[in-house]
Amino acid sequence: MNKPYAIFDMDGTLVDSMPAWKNLGRDYLTAKGIPVPADLRRRVATMTMAETGAYFNTLGLEGSPEQLAAEMNELMHEKYRTTIGPREGVGTFLEALQSRGVRMCVATATDSQLAATCLNRLGLMQYFSFVVSCEDTGIGKTSPHIYQLAAARLGASDPGEVAVLEDAPYAARTARDAGFYAVGVYDPSSERRQEELRAIVYEYIDDYRTAAAALRSSPPPSSSQEDDA
């Protein structure tokens, strides 16, 4: 992964939060007394929280999509603040990238405040210039908009010089098709999607510590970024 810029997904890529997210919609609807559709996970998998709120309106929940999104975020806040942990070895990998001069940020479907809360608690925020959320843009990762926005803020002039690290096949495909260097990250909570992910990306990380060792043994990326800070 010899790129001068890197955009990281958070959930499932930096932190082990996917089990909590997978159950969030079910738990929220159950608490509201709304029957849970059998295909709920599939339907909301690529939605932002506001889009999920709008979908829940169609199931009979009252309130604006933004209000429902805020309530769901509140359910997750305590988990991000106290219990959700990092992916194993991710700090070692981020440190290796930082030592090579790679500029990094986080692009996540999670609320940016929730993301920052979690990353700060885990000591990972120090590696990133900023966090940008699909909630801020109003567009999910089926569109490359969030990657393009993040790349511009990092200072990249071409998507080909930006690695995008994702655990979700659909998001990795979006990044790849927009010209970014898509990197897949193994997530044990999505075991059955790994072959699909491998087929999409240019590079695949199944262990962060092994990837960090490989970085340390290779020359740093060349870039025109050196004096742009």
Secondary structure, DSSP 8 states (H G I E B T S, - for coil): ---SEEEE--BTTTB--HHHHHHHHHHHHHHTT----TTHHHHHTT--HHHHHHHHHHTT--S-HHHHHHHHHHHHHHHHHHT--B-TTHHHHHHHHHHTT-EEEEEESS-HHHHHHHHHHTT-GGG-S-EEEHHHHT--TTSTHHHHHHHHHHT-SSGGGEEEEESSHHHHHHHHHTT-EEEEE--GGGGGGHHHHHHH-SEEES-HHHHHHHHHTS-----S-TT--
